Amino acid sequence: MGILSGCTQYNFDDTGLANGKHDMTMWEYFKGDSYNWDSLCVMTERAGLVSLFQGTSQYGKNITFFGPTNNSIRRYLYDNNMERVSDIPVADCRKFILNSVLPNKRVMLDDFKEGVKSSDASTPIGKGGETVEMASGNQLWIYTFRESYNSDRGKYKLPFVSTRIQGVAGTNPINYELSGVKADNQEQAQLFMKLYKEGKISVTGGLIVVTQDAAQQLPNGRYQLSIKVYNEDHEAVLENIFKVVVTDDKLLVD
């Protein structure tokens, strides 16, 4: 059994496989998601590479970008004893970005060739895959692989955990509880609420946590959750804020 969850009004419109197609430029996409990309936007502006993500640069309209999110850039700052993106030299910002861009070529996930990483630390390139030249001129070996999504989850009875609700602010402590459930039918919605009341499903710190026991009892289907958010002085109900999808299909991680 597989189970997916998404925050429908904040991070995701739906769950499952991303279609990889958006009716906008990369730059518009990055600017519209500050939670993941605002550090990259600062780096891009410092490097003078905004046109790269607008599709008007020498690197072509169609590019493939192995984008570093805010978490990756924060790690880079930490590893290099820096505090903010503005501390990164302009030349390094440019190199950082161009090392991540495959120019004049739009590649989707299924286009990448399967491969196996090397077990020899002195030989980083393994078998299969493909070597490409990045916008910086450096060579990059790319490969893809597949493995079972639930290979260890069932073995260790690990729960399914959603993304955290974004955009909720207020005086701590902020409390969360499940306010309502919509499902394919009333019986499924009632079962979801029953499992919640039994503690097999919980709302903890803005995260939806579904235990393996609950996942085994839930029929396949889509469950839309409304969450009550409250503190000592205020409360609000976020209608249909999470979507949980339960399926028997085997999930793959690429």
C-alpha positions as CSV (number, residue, x, y, z in Angstrom):
1,M,0.0,0.0,0.0
2,G,1.2,3.5,-0.8
3,I,0.1,6.8,0.7
4,L,0.8,10.3,-0.5
5,S,-0.1,13.6,1.0
6,G,0.1,17.2,-0.2
7,C,-0.7,20.6,1.2
8,T,-3.3,21.6,-1.4
9,Q,-3.5,25.4,-0.9
10,Y,0.1,26.1,-0.1
11,N,2.6,23.8,-1.8
12,F,0.8,21.5,-4.1
13,D,-2.3,21.4,-6.3
14,D,-2.3,17.6,-6.4
15,T,-0.2,14.7,-5.4
16,G,1.6,12.0,-7.4
17,L,4.0,12.5,-10.3
18,A,4.8,16.1,-11.4
19,N,4.1,16.8,-15.0
20,G,7.3,19.0,-15.3
21,K,5.5,21.5,-17.5
22,H,4.6,25.0,-16.4
23,D,3.3,27.9,-18.5
24,M,5.9,30.3,-17.3
25,T,9.6,31.0,-17.4
26,M,11.9,29.4,-14.8
27,W,12.5,32.8,-13.4
28,E,8.8,33.4,-12.8
29,Y,8.6,29.9,-11.2
30,F,11.4,30.7,-8.8
31,K,10.1,34.1,-7.9
32,G,6.7,32.5,-7.1
33,D,8.2,30.1,-4.6
34,S,10.3,32.0,-2.1
35,Y,10.2,29.1,0.4
36,N,12.5,27.0,-1.9
37,W,14.1,29.4,-4.3
38,D,14.7,32.9,-2.9
39,S,18.4,32.2,-2.2
40,L,18.9,31.1,-5.8
41,C,17.2,34.3,-7.0
42,V,19.7,36.4,-5.0
43,M,22.6,34.4,-6.4
44,T,21.2,34.7,-9.9
45,E,20.9,38.5,-9.7
46,R,24.4,38.8,-8.2
47,A,25.8,36.7,-11.1
48,G,23.9,38.7,-13.7
49,L,22.2,35.5,-15.0
50,V,18.5,36.4,-14.8
51,S,18.3,36.2,-18.6
52,L,19.4,32.6,-18.3
53,F,16.1,31.7,-16.6
54,Q,14.1,33.9,-18.7
55,G,15.1,32.0,-21.8
56,T,16.9,34.9,-23.5
57,S,20.6,34.2,-22.8
58,Q,23.3,32.7,-25.0
59,Y,22.5,29.3,-23.4
60,G,19.3,29.0,-25.3
61,K,15.6,29.0,-24.5
62,N,15.4,25.4,-23.6
63,I,17.8,24.4,-20.8
64,T,17.8,21.8,-18.0
65,F,18.6,23.1,-14.5
66,F,19.6,20.9,-11.6
67,G,18.4,23.5,-9.2
68,P,19.9,23.9,-5.7
69,T,17.1,24.8,-3.3
70,N,17.4,27.0,-0.2
71,N,18.5,24.1,1.9
72,S,21.4,23.2,-0.4
73,I,22.5,26.8,-0.5
74,R,22.3,27.2,3.3
75,R,24.5,24.1,3.5
76,Y,27.0,25.7,1.1
77,L,27.1,28.8,3.2
78,Y,27.7,26.8,6.4
79,D,30.4,24.7,4.8
80,N,32.2,27.9,3.7
81,N,31.8,29.9,6.9
82,M,29.4,32.4,5.4
83,E,26.2,33.8,6.8
84,R,24.3,35.1,3.8
85,V,24.1,34.8,0.0
86,S,25.5,38.3,-0.4
87,D,28.8,36.9,1.2
88,I,29.3,34.6,-1.8
89,P,31.7,36.3,-4.4
90,V,30.0,37.1,-7.7
91,A,32.3,34.8,-9.7
92,D,31.4,31.9,-7.4
93,C,27.7,32.6,-7.7
94,R,28.1,32.5,-11.5
95,K,30.1,29.3,-11.4
96,F,27.7,27.7,-8.9
97,I,24.7,28.3,-11.3
98,L,26.4,27.5,-14.6
99,N,27.7,24.2,-13.1
100,S,24.0,23.3,-12.7
101,V,22.8,24.2,-16.2
102,L,22.7,21.9,-19.2
103,P,22.4,24.4,-22.1
104,N,20.3,24.2,-25.2
105,K,18.7,21.0,-24.1
106,R,15.4,20.3,-22.3
107,V,15.6,16.9,-20.6
108,M,12.7,15.3,-18.7
109,L,13.3,12.6,-16.0
110,D,12.4,9.7,-18.3
111,D,14.9,10.9,-20.8
112,F,17.9,10.2,-18.5
113,K,19.6,6.9,-19.0
114,E,19.7,4.3,-16.2
115,G,23.0,3.6,-14.6
116,V,24.8,2.3,-11.5
117,K,27.1,4.4,-9.4
118,S,30.7,3.3,-8.9
119,S,31.7,1.4,-5.8
120,D,35.3,2.7,-6.2
121,A,35.8,6.2,-4.6
122,S,38.7,6.8,-7.0
123,T,36.5,6.3,-10.0
124,P,33.4,8.5,-9.6
125,I,31.8,7.5,-12.9
126,G,29.9,4.2,-12.8
127,K,28.2,2.2,-15.5
128,G,25.6,3.4,-17.9
129,G,24.2,6.9,-17.6
130,E,25.5,9.7,-19.8
131,T,28.2,12.4,-19.6
132,V,27.2,15.9,-20.6
133,E,28.8,19.3,-20.8
134,M,27.4,21.9,-18.5
135,A,27.1,25.6,-19.3
136,S,30.3,26.2,-17.2
137,G,32.2,23.8,-19.5
138,N,32.6,21.2,-16.8
139,Q,31.6,17.6,-17.5
140,L,28.8,15.9,-15.5
141,W,27.9,12.2,-15.4
142,I,24.2,11.8,-15.0
143,Y,22.3,8.6,-14.3
144,T,18.9,7.5,-13.0
145,F,17.8,4.5,-11.0
146,R,14.7,3.1,-9.4
147,E,14.0,1.5,-6.1
148,S,11.0,0.5,-4.1
149,Y,9.5,3.5,-2.2
150,N,8.4,1.4,0.7
151,S,11.4,-0.9,1.0
152,D,12.2,0.0,4.6
153,R,8.9,1.7,5.6
154,G,7.0,-1.6,6.1
155,K,9.9,-3.4,7.6
156,Y,10.4,-0.8,10.4
157,K,6.7,0.3,10.5
158,L,7.6,3.9,9.7
159,P,4.7,6.3,9.5
160,F,3.7,8.4,6.5
161,V,4.4,12.1,7.2
162,S,3.1,15.0,5.1
163,T,4.8,18.3,4.3
164,R,4.4,21.0,6.9
165,I,1.6,23.6,6.5
166,Q,3.2,26.9,5.3
167,G,1.9,30.4,5.8
168,V,0.6,29.9,9.4
169,A,1.7,32.6,11.8
170,G,0.6,33.6,15.3
171,T,1.5,33.7,19.0
172,N,2.9,30.4,20.2
173,P,1.8,27.9,21.1
174,I,-0.1,27.3,17.9
175,N,-2.2,24.2,18.0
176,Y,-3.6,22.0,15.2
177,E,-6.4,19.5,15.1
178,L,-8.3,17.6,12.4
179,S,-11.6,19.5,11.8
180,G,-13.2,17.5,9.1
181,V,-12.6,14.9,6.3
182,K,-14.1,14.6,2.8
183,A,-13.7,11.3,1.0
184,D,-15.1,9.3,-1.9
185,N,-17.9,8.2,0.4
186,Q,-19.2,8.9,3.9
187,E,-18.0,5.6,5.3
188,Q,-14.4,6.3,4.3
189,A,-14.6,9.8,5.9
190,Q,-15.9,8.3,9.1
191,L,-13.2,5.7,9.2
192,F,-10.5,8.4,8.8
193,M,-12.0,10.4,11.7
194,K,-12.2,7.2,13.8
195,L,-8.5,6.4,13.2
196,Y,-7.7,10.0,14.1
197,K,-9.6,9.8,17.4
198,E,-7.8,6.5,18.2
199,G,-4.4,8.2,17.7
200,K,-3.5,6.2,14.6
201,I,-3.6,9.4,12.6
202,S,-2.4,12.7,14.1
203,V,-1.9,16.3,13.3
204,T,1.4,17.3,15.0
205,G,3.0,20.7,14.6
206,G,1.3,21.2,11.2
207,L,2.2,17.8,9.9
208,I,-0.2,15.0,9.1
209,V,1.1,11.6,10.5
210,V,-0.5,8.4,9.3
211,T,0.7,5.2,11.0
212,Q,1.2,1.9,9.2
213,D,-1.7,0.5,11.1
214,A,-4.0,3.3,9.8
215,A,-2.7,3.0,6.3
216,Q,-3.6,-0.7,6.2
217,Q,-7.1,0.0,7.4
218,L,-7.9,2.9,5.0
219,P,-9.6,2.0,1.7
220,N,-8.0,3.3,-1.5
221,G,-9.1,6.8,-2.3
222,R,-8.6,10.5,-1.8
223,Y,-9.2,12.1,1.5
224,Q,-9.3,15.9,1.8
225,L,-8.6,17.2,5.3
226,S,-9.7,20.5,7.0
227,I,-7.4,21.6,9.8
228,K,-8.3,23.8,12.8
229,V,-5.5,26.1,13.8
230,Y,-5.8,27.9,17.1
231,N,-4.0,29.5,20.0
232,E,-5.3,31.2,23.2
233,D,-7.0,34.1,21.4
234,H,-7.8,33.1,17.9
235,E,-8.8,30.2,15.7
236,A,-9.3,29.4,12.1
237,V,-10.3,26.4,10.0
238,L,-8.3,25.8,6.9
239,E,-10.7,24.1,4.6
240,N,-9.5,21.1,2.4
241,I,-5.9,22.1,3.2
242,F,-4.4,18.6,2.8
243,K,-5.1,15.8,0.4
244,V,-4.2,12.3,1.3
245,V,-4.1,9.6,-1.4
246,V,-4.2,5.9,-0.5
247,T,-3.4,3.5,-3.3
248,D,-2.2,-0.1,-3.8
249,D,0.0,0.9,-6.7
250,K,3.8,0.4,-6.2
251,L,5.4,3.8,-5.7
252,L,8.8,4.5,-7.3
253,V,11.5,7.0,-6.4
254,D,13.5,8.4,-9.3
